[in-house]
Amino acid sequence: MQTNTEINHHVMYKLVKEKISGTLQEQSSLQEDTIQTIIDEWKKLIEGTPPMFLKTILGIDEKNIRPLTETEWNYLHNELEQSFNVRITTGILVTGEEQKTRDLSWWTSKKQLQSDNYYLNNYMTYMKREMPQKVLDTINEDTDAIMNNLADPDLEAFSRYGMVVGHVQSGKTSNYAALLCKAADAGYRFIVVIAGGQNNLRDQTQARLDEVFVGANYSGVGQLSGFKREKMPASLTNAKNDFKIETARAQGTTNFDNMQQPILVVIKKHTKTLDHLLKWLDIHYKNQVDKAMLVIDDESDYASINTKKEEDPTVINEKIRLLLQKFKKSAYVAYTATPYANIFIDHTAKNEGAGRDLFPSDFIYALEAPSNYFGAEKIFNKENDKYVVEIPNDEAVYELDEEIVYPPNEIPFIIKHKKDYESEIKRLPESLKDAVRLFVINVAIRNLRNQRKHNSMLIHISRFTDVHIKIMKLVKSYYEAVKSEIKAYGNIPNPYQFPHLKAMKETFSTRLKDIEFDFGTILKEICLVVDSVQIVDVHQKAKTPLEYRKDTQNNVIVVGGLSLSRGFTLEGLSVSYFLRTTIYYDTLMQMGRWFGYRIGYEDICRVYLTDDMNKKFGFIIDATNELVSRLNDMREENLTPEDFGLAVQLHPDSLLQVTARNKSKYTEDMFLEMNLDGQIKETRWISKIPADLDANETLLKETIQALQNSGYDHAASDSHVWKNVDKTIVQRFVENYYLYKHDPLGLKSRMPIEFIKEYIEAGKLNWDVVLYNGKSETTFQTDSVQVQRQFRTVKEKQGYYEVANRQLSRANPEAIIMPAEFKKLKSHEMRRKLVKPVLFVHALALEDENKNKINAVGFSISFPIVKDSFVNTVKVRINSVYKKQLEEAYKDEVGEEVVYEDE
């Protein structure tokens, strides 16, 4: 346990950091050397000022005054760099047809100028303590754009429907907190925040809004010198209590006409809570309320969406719509990081009783993440496996292979399991023990870096409460054994003869390659913090609540499921152990609590995943990037949210989302549509059947011979390019290529071959064809055409080889046919410059994990964006197994009528 002396040692560092941060906040702009200049000034001040004067300058007890070490100054500089030298740009706005005809500057050019901006000024003043000025400026600009797309509360009547798309754990709450402050300044009198489906998220959101908007109990903005008691918003909910009629009655808030201050309600997305709110409004207002209301629907893709027929909508969807109908003036803004479900709402849907559905027909606004955001692209980058630790197949499997006989004590975790699975769990897998050890090491490293803040580890392997409890008990038991050994032997010379300490050192050596401390230094700190680690489970039955206190450092290992899946922030999260799965990619993204801001400790963050989950997250990134890119194009083309909705539904990597979100009553005949414009599709899975390999080799030779014999424009350096090729040659190649036969639609490998065949059949354009030269030791030759094969590492799977890093073509394959001025563009930007599709054929030299060498053939196709997009429809028949997977995933992940086991 740390002593007061050891804690006091860090007071000086903390205060100097606060002082410099305050100075930087006051800077209107930061030059490249501003931070270093201010640090140098403070160095001189501390070195040249007697302690008796320093204690006044710093507001510190004289016994805590000491010079900072050079290492501490370096840490300070790095943290300030990451906090203040942040790049962030304003978002992307797409508006609806009717919206384009409205007054879209009412806020910035009129109302804001007439307002004292009291709530916004409080918010911005308070948030300067937490955010760089550049970030606050961008939040201000973003929310100005969103406000302009709401409506002036002075209008007689209105309804607006919009959506704001952010990134998981990227600060959407900060954005909508600024938005509701501006709405309050503009004259919106009733503000409802629907804060997710779990109590912990609602409570966390309420506490945050109390701090930055309400000033409850004179905390947060309530401590600012300009805070006015008479303008304090009336909150009908608090950090411990959701909305109840009795609580609202106690506030005495019943007549909006007499209210000068705004009313805030923060509710859980639950049938009963919405019911109570509607009933309370009906008691006091028999007719529509003649005041402006703003509804912010956080995590709006969860439970708000109508997944049933319009004549009988789902309960939560209907009640949100009824709430909006209760006011003559209403604005609904959906906030989400995964907008797929919102976009699948039928934009024409209307119910006589509930009113129109929640499709964001008026506007969509996509937020940009700041440069210091630790997001999916950093973690799951194709070229970077630094942050991901693969959970091996012998420790976790989707379901047990009936042909394998497992020793009793070596049965792996089963990802797909039922409620009573807890009785089958006998031990922790080694990878989870490794993750626990890494977390303890990380706590020590952050302390040594003077980052004595909260630390968290997440364990998410099930949706069932009983499984959480069992895992928590096993983790506690393991940690107690580790702790005992550390306390007994951690401080003796060479303690690595003891198994847990030896394993701890091995974890450090394996997982953290470039840390500035040796393990001996880290172990000394571990000995001080080992008692502070708590293991808690988070669900409705949990006896110990998860709480991050303001007066002490909390180090917690958190075991949970749905309660931690959406919106809830785990403070200082550095290790995640994740075994949940779903066929819904947007649900996977929401489960990813490991995204966020990791200033000063990004290098020690790790996510433990199976290889399958790692690939799925990679696919999500590719698909989402393409969609946001398309949104930007739509802004430039003056298109609407309805057009974006169509783009999402027709996106090649949205096959699973389209099937799931439409629900289709799970009929076995399904019609899927797709638009391939601006995409690249590759054979990431190569059939390993010898006959298929031979047939594809022959096919490639025949295709090259046909190209040569047809007299097409042919350029050859190392690689070969044929220009303006008739589609019949491409068609023959694609039709006759042997793919892995158990993925006929490309739902898993993301090579939608049936759609590609239809695209070629219907297309009128000629093609370019490229045969790449590689760097392997083996060659491919047919007649006069010869290239070195392209070397690719693969993983051997059942029936196919999977190309490593999910990328067959490598970066920017289109560059080979591009004019010089386009060669430096990114791949997706190049595809927007294409005038015809390109077939890339690859003669491959594969190498598997066992160093076996295999010759193979693959192909990629880049599709241009054409004026008259070709959208093709394919009727598919799904088998009962896939149908069952859809139904199970539906029961697991969506719908407010579902009873979740961890609630």
N, C-alpha and C positions, 0 to 999 in steps of 0.2 A: 504494500500500500504506500502511495506517495505521502511524504511528510509535507507540512506547511512550508518548510524551508525550500523544498524542491519545487513546490508550486510557485512560491514567491519569486524564485529565480527567474520566472518567465514573465513577471509583471512588467519589467522594463521593456522587454521586446514588444509586448502587446501595446503598451502605451505609445511607444515611438511609432509603431505601425499605424495606430489610430490618428496620431498627430499628422503624419505624412499623408495619410489617406484624406484627412480633412482638407489639407492644403491642396491636394490634387483635385478634390471635388470642386474647389473654388476656381480652378483654372478654366477659362473659356475654351481653350484649345491646348492640346498637349503636343509639344514638339518631340522629335525622336529622342532627345537627351534630357527632357524635362525631369523624368523620374530620377535619373542618376544625379542630376544637378541638385535636386532637393535633398536626396540622401546624403550627398557630400556636405551640404550645408548643415544638416543635422549631426553628421559625424563631427564636424568642427565644433559645433555648439556643445555637444556632450563632452568632448575632450577638453574644451577650453573653459567650461563653466563650473565653478565650485558646486558641490552637492547641495549646499544650503540654498542656492539660487535655482538649481535644477528642480528641486522638489516643488518649487512654486510654479515653474514653467510647465512641468508635467502633471502637477497635482498628484504627487506620489510620496509615500513615506520614504524618508531619507535612507532607511536601511535597505530598501529595494533598488537604490540607484547603483548602477554598475555600468562599465563600458560593454558594448555589444561586441561579440567576436566577429572576425571577418566572415566566417561561415554564416552567422546570423544576418549580417548585412546582405550577403548574397541571397539568402532565403527571402529576405524582405524585398529585395529588388525583383526577384522572380515572381513572387506573389503579386506585387503591385503591377508588374508588366502584364500578367495574365488578367488582372482585374480591370486595369484602366486602358490598356492599348487594345481595345476590343473593336473589331469591325462589325458593323451591322447595317443593313440596308432596309428601307421601307418595303412593305409587302406588295403583293400583286392583287389588283382589284378587277373583278369581272361583274358587270351589272346586267340586270334583266331589261327586256324591251320597254316595259312600262316605266321602270325605274329611270331609264335614260331621259324620259320626258319630264321628270320631277325636278324640284329645286334641290340640287346636290351641293349647294354651298351655304345652306341656311345656317349652319353652325359656325364655320370658320369666317364667313364674311359678314355675319350679322349677330347671331345670338351670343356667340362667345365674346364679341366686342362689347355687348351690353351687360354682360354678367361680371360679377366680381370674382368669379372662378374660385370661390372659397374652398370647396371640397377638393378641387384639383390642386390648388396651391398647397393645401395641407399635405396632400398625397405626395407631391413632388418634393416638397421640403423634407418630409420624413424619409422618403425612399433614397435620398442622396446619401444616407448612411449605409445603404446596402448595394447601390448600383452606380456604375460609372455614368457620368453625364451623357456620354454618347448613347448609351442604352436607353436612358430616360428620354432623351430627345427623340429617339426612334419610336418608343412607346407613345409619345405625345403625337407624333406624326401619324402613326398607324391608327390610333384611336380617333384622331381628327377625321381621317378618311371614313372610318366606320360610323362615327356620329353623323357625318354628312349624308350617309346612306340610311340613317334612321329617319325620323321626321320631327319637325318642330312641334313641341307639345301644345303650342298655341293654335294649331290647326283644329278644325271642328271634329274631325274623325280621321283615323288612319289605321292601317295594319301593315307592318313590314316584316319580312321574313329573310333573314340572312344567315350566313355561316362564316365562322373564322376558323381557318385551318392552321394549326400550329405544329409543334413537334412534341413527342412524348417527353414530359418532365422538362420542358424548355422555358417555362415561365408564363403559361397562358393565364394563370391567376393574376399575375402582375398586369397583364394587358387588360383583362376584363375589370380589374379593380379600378384602373384608370378610366375605363369606359364608364363605369357606373358613377364615378365621381363627376365626370363631365355631364352625364345624364341628369344627375341631381342638380348640378349648376344650371342646366338648361331648363329644368322645370318638370322632369319626370318625377311623379310623386310616389309611385309604388314600384319598388324594385324587388324582383324575386330572383334569387339565385338557386337553381336546382343543381345540387352539388353531388352528383354521383349516387350510387345505390347502396352505399355502406355508411354506417354511423361514423366510423373513424374519418372518412373523407369529409362528410358533412361538418363534423366537429372541427376538423383542421381548417376547412374553408371559412367557417364562421369565425374562428379565432383570428384568422388572417385579416378578414374584413373588419372585425372589431378593432384590430390594431391600426389599419391603414385608412379606414373610412369613418367608423363610428366614434372611436376614442372612448370605448366603454371603460368605466371605472377610472377614467382619466389616465389610461395607459395609451401607448402608441401615439397617434396624432393628438390625443387628449393632453399630452405633456407639452405640446408646442405653445409658444408664447401667444400666438395668434388664435388659439382655439377658443371658440365661443360656445358656451354651454347652451344658449338658446337655439343654436343651429345644429346641435347634435342630432343625427338621424335617430328616429324611433325604431329600435330593432325588436321585432316580435318573436325572435328566437335568440338563443345565446349559445355559448360554447358547449354547454352540457345538455341543452334541451332543444329538440326539434319543435316544429309548430304544433301548438295545441290551442284549442279555443279558449280554455281557461287562462292560459298564459297571456294570450292576446287581449283578453278582457281585462286582465289585471293592469295592462299598460294603459287602458283607457283610450286606446286609439280606435275610434269607430267612425269618425266623421272626417273624411279627406278634405272637405271644404274648409274646416277650421285648422287644418294642419299646415303650418308654414315650412316645416322640415320634412325631408323625404322619409318614407317608411321602408325598412329593409326586412326581408324574410329570406332566410337561408334554410332550405329544406332538402331532405333526402328524397331521392327519386323512388318514391314508394306510394302504392295505391292509397293507403290510409292517410298519409300526410297530405297528399293532394286533395283527398276527400275532405279532410278537416279544413283546409284553406278555402275550398269552394263553399263549404257549408257556412263558414264564418262570413264570407263575402255575401252570401245569399241572405243571411240573417239581417245584415245591415243595409243591403242594397238589393231591392227586389228586381230592379231593372239594371241596365248597363251602367257601370261607373263612368262618370264623365271626367275622368282624370287620366293622365298618361301613365302607362305601365311599361316597364322594361322587364323582359324575362331573359335571363342568361342561363342557358342549358349547358352546363359543363358535362363533358363526356357524353355528348349528345347522340353518339351512335349507339349508346347502350340504353336499351329499354324504351327510349322515346319513339323508336321506329315502329310503325304499324306493320306487323308481319302477318296480318290476317286480311280477310276481304274487307273492302271499304265499308260495306253495309254493317259490319260487325267488328269495328277496330279493337285493338288490344286496349286494356284498361288504362294504362299509363299514357299511351298516345292520346286516347280520347280525353282524358282529364286535362292534359296540357292544352289541348285545343279548346276545351271548355273554359279554361282559365283565360285564354286569350280572348274568347268571345265575350267574356264578362265585362270587358273594358271597351269603350268606344275608340280609345286610342291605345294601340298596343304595338310593341316592337319585340320580336322574338329573334334572339341571336344564339345560334348553336355554336359551341366551341368544341373542337375535336382535333385529335392528331391523326385520326383514321377516318376520312370522310366517305368511305365507300358506301356504307349503309345509308347515310343521309342522301346521297346522290341517287340511290335506287328508289327513293320515294317517288310515287307517281305524281308528277307536278300538276296533273289535272284533277287529282282525287279530291272529292268534297263529300261530306256527309251532312245531311240536312240538320241533324241535331248538334254535331260536334264542330261543324264548319270545315274549312279547308285544312288539308294536311300540312305538314311542317317542311315541305320542300323549300330550300333557300332560293326562291324565285327572284328575289330583289337584288341580292348580291352575294358573292363569295369573295372573301379576303384571305389570301394566303400569307402568313407571317414568315419572315426570314429568321433563322436562328442566328444568334451572335457567333462570332468566330471562336469564342471560348466554350461553346456548347459541346459536350461530350455525347455525341449522338451515334446513330446506327452506322453512319458512313465511316466513322473512325473505328468502331469496334469490328464491323464485319466487312471492312475493305477487302477486295479480292486479293490484294497483294500483302495484306497485313494480318498475321495471326497472333500478334503480340498479346492481345487482350483476351483471347479465347483459349480455354483449356478444354480439350475434348474428353468427355466422359467415355471410357472404353465400353465396347459392346458386351464384354463379360461382366460389367457392373450395372448396366441399365439397358433394357430391351423394351421395345414396344409391347410385345407379348412373347411368352415363352415358346420356343420351338419344340414341338412335341417329339421330334426325332432326337433331341439331345437329352441325355441323362445327366442332370446336374448333381454334384455332391451336395448333401443336405446343407452344409454351411457355406456353399458358394453359389446359391441361387441369386441371380442379379435382381435389381429393382425392376419391377414391372410397371412401365409407364401407363399402360391401359389397364386400370384396375377398378374393382368395385368397392363398395363401402366397407366390407368386412376384410379388406386387404391387410389392415393393421395386424391381424393375427398371424400373417405370413411373414412379417418383417422380423428378422432375427438379429440382423447386424447392420452396421453402417458400411457402405462401400468405401474402399480406400480413398477414392477421389473426394468423397465428402469429408473424410478426416483431413485430407490434405487441404481442403478449402478452409476448414476450421483453423488449422494451424496458420495458414496464410493470413487469415483475418487478425489473429493475435499479433503476428509479425507486423501487419500494417498499422495497427494501433500504436505499436512501439515506434515505428518509423515516423508516423505523423507527429507523435510527441517530440521525438528528437528534432523534427523540423519546426518545432514551435507552433504546431497546428493542434493545439489542445482543445479540440472541438469534438462534437459527437461523432461516433463511428458506428456503422451498421453492416451486418452481413444478412443476406436474404437466402432462405431455403424455401423453394417453391416446387413441390413435387406432386401435389395432389389437390383435389378439391374437397376432400372429405376430412371432417374435423377429427375423427378417431385416428386417422393416419397422421395428422399434424401432431396430435398428442403423443403418439408412439415415437415419432421421429424426434420430437423435443426431448423425450425421456432418454432416448439413445444418445443424442448429442450431449445432453447434460452428463450422462454417465461417462462418456468418452472424455469430455472436457474436464471433469473432476479428476480423472486419472492423469491427464496431462498436467493439470494445475498442481496436483500433489507432487509430481516429479520435479516440476519447475521450482516450487517452493523449497523442496528438500535439497536439490542438487544444482539449481541454476547458478548459484554463486561460487561453486567450487571450481578449481582449475580443471580444465578438460572434462566437462560433464557429459561428453557425447557417447560415453560407454552405456548410458541409460537409454532405452529404446525410444521413449517419447521425445527426449531432447535430441537424439540422433535424427529422428524423423523430422523434427522442427528445422534442424539445420539443412537437411536435404531439401525440404520444401523451399527454404530461402534460396538455396543454390540453384534449384530447378526453375523456380517461377520468377525470381527477381535478379536479373543478370547485371544491371548497371546501377545498383544502389550505392550511394556515397558512403554508407556505413559498413563496416565488417560485422559478421554475425555476433561476435563477442560483445560489441557495443550494443547491438540490438537486444541481445539476451539480458543484459543488465537492466534495460528499460522494461522488458517483458516481466522480469521479476517484480517490478514495481507496480505494473498494471494488471497482472494476471487475476487478482481478486476482483477487479472492477467489471469483468465481463459478465453480462446477464444473458440467459437463454430464455426467450419468451415465445409463446405461440399466440397468434392473432386471429381470433374468430369470436363469434358471439358468446361462446361458452367459456372463454378464457378468464381465468381468475385474476391474473396480473395484467393490467392495461399497459400498452406500449406508450410511454410518455417520454418526450425529450424535455428535460428541465432546463431552465435558463440559468440556474445557479450552480450547476455541476456538469462535468463531462459524462455522457452516457455512452457506454460501449455495449452494443446489443447484438446478439445473434437471433434473428427473427424467423420463425417458422410460420408460414401462412399460405393461403390460397387466394380465393376470390377477394377477400378483404384487403389484400395487398395488390390486387391486379390493376386497379384503375385509379389514377389520380393521387393516391396517397404517397406522400414523400417520405422516404427513409433517409434520415439525415446522415451525411458522411458515408454513403454506401460505397464500399470498395470491393466486396466479394459477393457474387451471386452464384447460387447453385440451383440450376433450373432444369426440371424434368417434365414440366407440363407440356402437353401438345394439343393441337387442334388443327382442323383442316381450314379454319378461318384465319387468314394471314393478318387481318386487322386486329383480331383478338390477340394474336401472338405479340404484335407490337405493343398493345396496351399492357400485356403482362411484363413487358421489358422495363422494370423499375430501375434498371441500371443506367438509363440515359439521364442526362442532367448536367450539372456543373461540378467539376472536380478540380477546382483551382488549387494547385500545389501538390496534388497527389494523383493526378491522372495516370502517371507512370506505374502506379502499384495496383491499379484496378484490374480485376480479372472476372470473367464470366465463365462458369463451368457449364458446358452444354454437350449434348450428343452431336455427332456429325450431322445427323438428319436435321436437327433444329438449327444448327449453324447454317446449313444450306438454305433452309426456309427463310431465315432472316436476310440472307443475301438476296434472295429473289424479291423479297418485299422492298428492299432498298432500290433495286433496279426498277421495279414497277412504279414505286412512288415517285422516284426522280423523273421518270418519263411523264407521269401524269402532271406533276407540278410544272414541268417544262411545257407541257401542252397548255396548261392554264395560262402561262405567260404568252404563248402564241395567240391564244384566244383573246387576251386583252388587246394585243396588237391588231387582231383582225376584227375587233369590236363585236365579238360573239357574246353569248349569254350563259347563265348558269345551266339552262336546259341543254345547251350544246356541250358543256362540260360533263353533265350527267351522262350524255350519250357516249362521250369519249371514254369515261370510266367503264361503262358497261361493255364497250366494244374493245377494251384494251386486251391484248393477247395474254397478259399475265393476270387478268381478272377472271379467268374461267371459273375458279373455285368460288370467288366472291359472288359472281353473277348467279351461279347455281344456288348457293346457300341463301343469299339475301332475297332472291325472288321466291324462295321456298318452294314454289311450283307444286305444292302439295305432295312433293316427293314422288311424282309420277315417274315411271321408268322410261318414258319417252320424253326427251328434253330437246329444245331447240336452243342452240348457242350461236351468238353472233360475234364477229370479230373484225376489227379494223387493224391491218398490219402496217399502216403508214408510219414511216419514221422509226421502225423497229429493226432490230437485228435478232435473228433466231439462229441457234447453233445446235449441232448434235453433241451435246455435253455427255450423253450416254451413248456408248458404242457397243453394239451387240458383240458378245465374245464367242458366239457360236462359230466354230471354224468355217463352216460352209458359208455363213454370212460374210465373214471376213474375206474369204476368197472371192465371193461373188462381187463384193464392193470394190475389191482391187481390180477385177476384170472390168467392171463398169467404169471405173475412173480411166483406165487405159482406153477403152472404147470411146469415151467422151472426148478425151484429148485428141484422139485420132480423128474424130468427126469434126472437131474444131479446126484442126490443121487442114483436113481435106476440103473444107468448105470455103477456104480462102478468105476468112475474116481478117480484119486489120489486127495484126499480131505484133506486140512489143515484148521483147525479152531482154532482161538484164540478168539478174539471178532468178527473179520470179518471172512468170509469164502472164500477160494480159491480152485477152481477146475482146475487141470492141464490137458493139452493135450486133450481137449474136441473136439469131432468130430463136424465139422461145421454145421451139420444138426440141432443140438439143437440151436445154435446161429441163424441159418437161420430162424428157425420156430419163434423164439422170435422176430426178427427184422421184419419179414413179417407180423406178427400178431399184432404188437404194434400199438396202435391208436395215431397218431400224430394230431396236429392241422390241420384240413382239408383244410384250405385256404392258406396253404404254402406248396404245394405238392413237390416242388423242393428244398425247403430249401433256397431259395434266400434271404429270410429275416431273418430267424432264424439261418441260417448257419448250418443246419443239412441236408446235401445233400442225402436224404434217397434213391433216385433211384440209385445213384452212389454206395452207400454202399451195396445195394441189389445185384448189378451186381458184386461188388468186392467179396462178399461172394460166389456167384454162381460160379465165375470163379476161386476162390482161391483153392489151394491144401493143405494149411497149416492147422494144428490143431489150436485150440484156447485155451487161458486161460480165465476163467470166475471168477469174483470177486463180492461178495455180501458184501458191506461195513456195518460195525456196526457204528451207529451214537450216538448222545447224547440227543435225544429228550426224552420226558416222555412216548411216546407210542412205542409199539413193533410191529414187523412183525414176524409171525411164520407160518411155514408149516411143519408138521410132527416134526422131531427132530431139525430142523434148526430154530434158533431164533436170531434176532438182534434188537437192538434199532433203530428206524427209524432215518434217518438223517434230522436234522432240517434245513430248508431253508426259508428265507423270500422271498416273491414274490410280484409282482405288478399285480393287476387284470386288464386284458385287455379284449377287446371284443372277447370272444371265447377262451381265453387261459390265463394261469398264466405265468408271465415271472420271471425267477429266478434272484434275485438281484445280482449285480456285475458280471453278464454275466458268472458265473462260477458254474457249477453244482458239479464238482468233487473236488473242492478245490485244493490246491497246491500239485504238484508232486504225482498224484494218482498212477503212475506206481511203486512207491517205494515199495509197498506191495509185489510185485513179483520179485523184483530185488535182486541179490546177495549183500552182505554187502558192497563190494567195490564200488558199483554204487549208493547206496542209497542217497548219498549227492549231486548227480548231479541234475541239473535243469530238469524240465519235458521234454523239447524238446531234451535235451541231452540223457535222459533215453530212449526215443523212438528210438534213433539211436542204442541203445544196445539191443532192443527187437529182438527176433528171431521168434516170432509169434504174431498175433494180440490178443488184450485183450478186452473182453466185461466186462464193469463195470455195474452192475445192482444196482439201488438205490431205496430202500424203503424209501419214503420221508414223512416227516411231514411238510406241508407247512403252512405258516402264512401270510395272506395278510395285507394290510395297516389298515384294520379295526379289526385286531387281530382274524379274523376267522381262524379256524384250518381245514386243509384239508389233508387227506391221499392220496398219489399219488405215481406213479412209474415213474422213469426216467431211462435213460441209457446213457453211454458214450462208445466210442470205441477208443482205441489207436492203430494206425497202424504202423507196423515196416517199415524200409526201406529195401526192398528186392532187390536181384541182378537183377532179371528180373522184372522191374516195370510193374505193370498192369495198363494200361491206358484204361479207358472205355469211350465210346462215347454214349451219350444219345440224342435222337432226341426229342425236346420239341416243343410244339405248344403254342405260347404266345397269349393271348387274345388282343383285340383291345385296352383295357385300358392300359395294360403294353406297348404295341407297341407305343401308343400315348405318354406315359411318356418318353420313349426312345427318340422319335423325338423331344419333347419339350426340354429335357435336352441337346440334341445335338445342337439345335438352340441357347440355352442359353449359353453353356459353350465352344464350340469348333468351329474352322473354321474361317479363316480370312475373308471369304466373309460375315460373319454375321455383321450386324450393331448394335453395342452395344448402349443401351440407355444412359449409363453414360459416353460415350466418348464425 
